[in-house]
Structures are given as structure tokens and as C-alpha cells.
Amino acid sequence: MPGDTHPSYSPSPVSAVSVIAVRHYAAYGSNLDPARMRAYCPHSPMVGVGWIEGWRLTFAGEGDMGWEGAVTTIVESPGDRVFVSVYDVHPWDASQLDEVEGVTAGAYQKLTVRVASLEGEFAAWVYVFDGYEGGMPTAWYLSEIANAAEKAGAPDDYVTELRQRPTRTASPDA
């Protein structure tokens, strides 16, 4: 009412809220390889590459996953960055990818991060191991990751640094 000085206890009208579905997946391990991703997600093309700033590539789950070595993950780490392939994931492929990446089993969780690319920044999801960092990969697994990074167009120094990481086994054949 005009001139009414009594306080209003009614909630304010709610303004429209926009919900934007994140459809981009930022791959950092063996899924950097476009051919591997085509096998898992045939309807989800690679649309570019970029970096996740403030994170670093590491390994975790040694002994927990039933593997001979640790699996790839990323952890927050100011000043570091992780090279990624970006895929536009079709809804038909999303549940298959969650299954393959261990979300359904509870080994990995899905997080949304910012990806920096030559085209700008945008949101994408990543899979992060749901446990403690630690352990070393097998030489074979590390080789797969480095080869995938090379196929995705990672800079030479990034691939070289990957290949120089310590492993549980002496060679990719072991």
C-alpha cells in the first residue's frame, strides 16, 4: 500500500535462473587420444585442446584399484597446469563415459573446472580420483598417457616431462 510503513515479511519474487549444462569433457590421461575416445564415445568429437590452470597431473589409487600401479588423476596445485583434450560429449555417450571412467563404481568423481584455450575460457568436467594422491604408474601406463598426449598435440616439453616420470616397472613391456 502506498504510504504503508510496515515491514514486508513476504519473500521477494524469484528472478529467472538460467541453468547451463556442461557438455564439454576435458581429458588429461589416456583419453587425450582421439581414437581411444572415438571407441568409447562415437558421438562425441574432439573440439580442441587447452589447459587447466592451477592443477597438476599426478597418480593415485595404487593398490586400491586392482592395477599393478597407480591411475591418473589431477589435484589442485597453484602455479601448475594440465594439458587437456576437449570433447563435446553427446548425451548418448555421457553415461558410457561415466561407467568407463569409474564414476559409477565410486572410484572417480566428476568435477567442473575452467579450461583455458586459444578460443577463450569455458567450463568442462573432469574425472578426479576419489581418494588420496600417491603411488606410481606402470611404465606401460605412463607410455600410453604420453603417447595419447602426443596424439592430441601436446607441446613437446609436456610430453617429454611425462615420459621422464618415475614408474613402478622398468619398461613399457614389463
C-alpha positions in Angstrom: 0.0 0.0 0.0 1.3 3.5 -0.7 2.5 5.2 2.4 2.5 1.9 4.4 5.5 1.9 6.7 5.1 -1.7 8.0 7.9 -4.1 7.1 7.1 -6.7 4.5 7.7 -10.3 5.5 6.9 -11.8 2.2 9.7 -13.3 0.2 11.0 -11.3 -2.8 9.9 -12.5 -6.2 12.3 -15.0 -7.6 14.0 -13.9 -10.8 14.6 -16.3 -13.6 17.5 -18.6 -13.1 19.5 -20.0 -16.1 21.0 -23.4 -15.8 23.7 -24.2 -18.3 24.5 -27.9 -18.8 28.2 -28.6 -19.1 28.7 -30.7 -22.1 32.5 -30.5 -22.6 34.8 -33.1 -21.1 38.4 -32.2 -20.5 40.6 -35.4 -20.8 44.0 -35.4 -19.3 45.2 -39.1 -19.3 44.9 -41.8 -21.9 41.7 -40.2 -23.1 43.7 -37.5 -24.6 43.9 -39.9 -27.6 41.1 -39.1 -30.0 41.0 -42.6 -31.4 40.5 -44.0 -27.9 37.7 -41.6 -27.2 36.0 -42.4 -30.5 35.8 -46.0 -29.4 34.2 -45.1 -26.1 32.1 -42.1 -27.3 31.4 -42.4 -31.0 29.0 -39.4 -31.0 31.4 -37.0 -29.1 34.0 -35.3 -31.2 37.2 -33.7 -30.0 36.7 -30.0 -30.4 40.0 -28.6 -29.2 42.8 -28.6 -26.6 43.6 -26.4 -23.7 45.0 -26.2 -20.2 43.5 -26.5 -16.7 45.4 -23.8 -14.8 46.1 -24.4 -11.1 46.0 -28.2 -11.3 48.7 -30.8 -11.8 48.7 -34.3 -13.2 49.5 -37.0 -10.6 48.8 -40.6 -9.8 46.7 -42.3 -7.1 45.0 -45.5 -6.1 48.0 -47.8 -6.2 46.8 -51.0 -4.6 43.2 -49.7 -4.3 42.2 -50.2 -8.0 43.4 -53.8 -8.5 46.0 -52.5 -11.0 49.7 -53.1 -10.8 50.3 -49.4 -10.5 48.6 -46.1 -9.8 46.0 -44.5 -12.0 46.0 -40.9 -13.4 44.3 -38.1 -11.6 44.7 -34.4 -11.1 44.9 -32.3 -7.9 44.7 -28.6 -7.3 48.2 -27.0 -7.4 48.6 -23.3 -7.8 51.1 -22.4 -10.5 50.8 -25.7 -12.3 48.7 -26.7 -15.3 47.5 -29.8 -17.1 47.2 -30.2 -20.9 43.7 -31.5 -21.9 41.8 -32.6 -25.0 38.3 -31.2 -25.0 35.4 -33.3 -26.2 31.8 -32.2 -26.9 30.1 -35.1 -25.3 26.7 -36.2 -26.6 24.2 -37.3 -24.0 24.2 -40.8 -25.6 27.8 -41.1 -24.7 27.9 -39.4 -21.3 26.7 -42.4 -19.2 29.1 -44.8 -21.1 32.0 -42.4 -20.3 31.0 -42.2 -16.6 31.0 -46.0 -16.4 34.4 -46.4 -18.2 35.9 -43.6 -16.0 34.8 -45.2 -12.7 32.2 -42.7 -11.6 29.5 -45.4 -11.4 31.8 -47.6 -9.2 32.7 -44.7 -7.0 36.4 -44.6 -7.9 36.3 -41.2 -9.6 34.1 -38.2 -9.1 33.1 -35.7 -11.8 34.1 -32.0 -11.2 33.6 -28.9 -13.2 36.7 -26.8 -14.0 37.7 -23.9 -16.2 39.7 -24.7 -19.3 41.8 -22.1 -21.0 42.2 -22.4 -24.8 43.2 -20.1 -27.6 39.4 -19.5 -28.1 38.9 -18.4 -24.5 37.9 -19.9 -21.2 34.9 -22.3 -20.7 33.6 -24.8 -18.3 34.3 -28.5 -18.7 34.1 -31.6 -16.5 37.0 -33.8 -15.4 37.2 -37.1 -13.6 39.2 -36.9 -10.4 40.2 -39.9 -8.3 38.1 -40.1 -5.1 41.0 -40.9 -2.7 44.5 -39.9 -1.8 47.2 -39.0 -4.1 50.2 -41.3 -4.2 51.8 -44.2 -6.0 53.5 -44.7 -9.3 52.1 -45.9 -12.6 53.5 -48.8 -14.6 55.9 -47.9 -17.4 53.3 -49.2 -19.9 50.6 -47.0 -18.5 52.8 -43.9 -18.4 53.8 -44.6 -22.0 50.1 -44.8 -23.0 49.5 -41.4 -21.4 52.5 -39.8 -23.1 51.5 -41.3 -26.5 48.0 -40.0 -26.0 49.2 -36.5 -25.2 51.4 -36.6 -28.3 48.5 -37.7 -30.5 46.4 -34.8 -29.1 49.1 -32.3 -30.0 50.5 -31.6 -26.5 53.7 -29.5 -26.6 56.9 -31.5 -26.8 58.2 -30.3 -23.4 55.0 -31.5 -21.8 55.3 -35.0 -23.4 59.0 -35.2 -22.5 58.2 -34.4 -18.9 55.5 -37.1 -18.9 58.0 -39.7 -20.2 60.5 -38.8 -17.6 58.3 -39.5 -14.6 59.2 -42.4 -12.3 57.4 -45.7 -12.8 56.9 -49.0 -10.9 58.3 -51.1 -13.7 61.5 -50.6 -15.8 60.0 -50.5 -19.3 56.6 -50.4 -21.0 57.0 -54.1 -21.8 57.5 -55.1 -18.1 
